[in-house]
């Protein structure tokens, strides 16, 4: 499994219909997810990207990892109040998402996955 790049249309189909359901968060995925809001010019984003690829293999079938380029999908970034990158949104099933700003290390990321997404 690899990370999946999302545009707004894909986000609406796979994660949440942010156009027709603006009042509450209704996750559409079938397993927990991480959404990485990044920019191609961002140094910490470039360091985080291979870690997310490795994590996607470690947790294949257990979580989905999505990537959103804020330069191309500025409307999505605006909806979620993304002001700095990288910003990760952890989306557990049946609970509200949690946001982490910055580039966590691999051990920190695995710990967050275990406690936020898979507890």
N, C-alpha and C positions, 0 to 999 in steps of 0.2 A: 504494500500500500504506500502511496505517496501523498504528500499534501495536495490539496485541490484549490486552484485559484478560482475565486468567485467574482462575478460582476453583480450588479444590482439584481438583474433578472434571476440569476442562479441563486442569490441569497434569498430572494422571496420564495423560491421553490424548495430550497433545501434547508433553510435555517428558520426564517420567520417572515410572514407576510406583513412587512412593515408599512405597506400602502393601505391595505384594507383593515388592518387591526392595529390601530395606533394607541389604544387605551391600555392594553396589557400585553405582556410577553407570552406568546404561545410558540414554543419551540416545535418545529416540524420534523426534526431529525429522529432517527430510530436508535441512536446511541449518543452518549455525551460527546461534546465537541469543544475544540479550541479554535477561536477565530483570531488570526494574527493580522492586525492592521499594520502595514509596513510601507516603506518607500524604497525604491531601488537605489537611491543616493545615500541612504542611512547606514552608517558604519555598524552600529549595534544590530540593525536588522540583518545585515549581511553575515554577522557572526552567529545570529540566532537561527538563520535559515537551515544550515546543515544539521543543527541540533534537532530542529523540528522534523526534518526528514528522517533522522535516526529514530526519534520518538514515534513517528508514524509507523515505522516497522516494528518497534518494540510492542506497540499497543494495537497492532493491526486487528481489526474485527471488534475491538473494544471501544475505541473512540475515533472520531473523525477530526482531521485537522484541515482547516480552511485558511486561505490567505487572501487578503484584500489589499490591493495596491491603492493607497490613499490618493495618489496623483491621478489615477484613472477613475477611481470611485469616490470622488470627494463628497458626493451626496451621502453615501453610506457613512463616511467618516464624520460628517456633520451631524447626522442623525444620532450617532453614538457619542458625540462630544469628544472625538479623538483630537487632541491638541499636540500630542507628541508620539513619536514612534520609536521603537515598537510598542504597541499596546496589545495585550492578549486578553481576549474575553473567554472565560471558561464557562461553558454552558452545560450544567448538569441536567439530567432528566428530572422533570417535575419540580425543579427549584429555579430561583432567579439566578441569572448570570452574575459572575464576579469578574471584575476588571483588574488587571495587573499591568502597570506601566513599566517599561524597561525590559532589558534582556536578561532573563534569569539564566543561571547556569544549568547544565543538564541535570545535576542532582536536585536543584531547587525546582526545576520544571517537573521532574518525576514525582517529587514530594507533593507538589500542587495537584498534579493529576490524581494521585492516590487519595488525597484528602478532600479535594473539591469535586472531582468527577466520579470517582469510583468507590467512595466510602460506603 
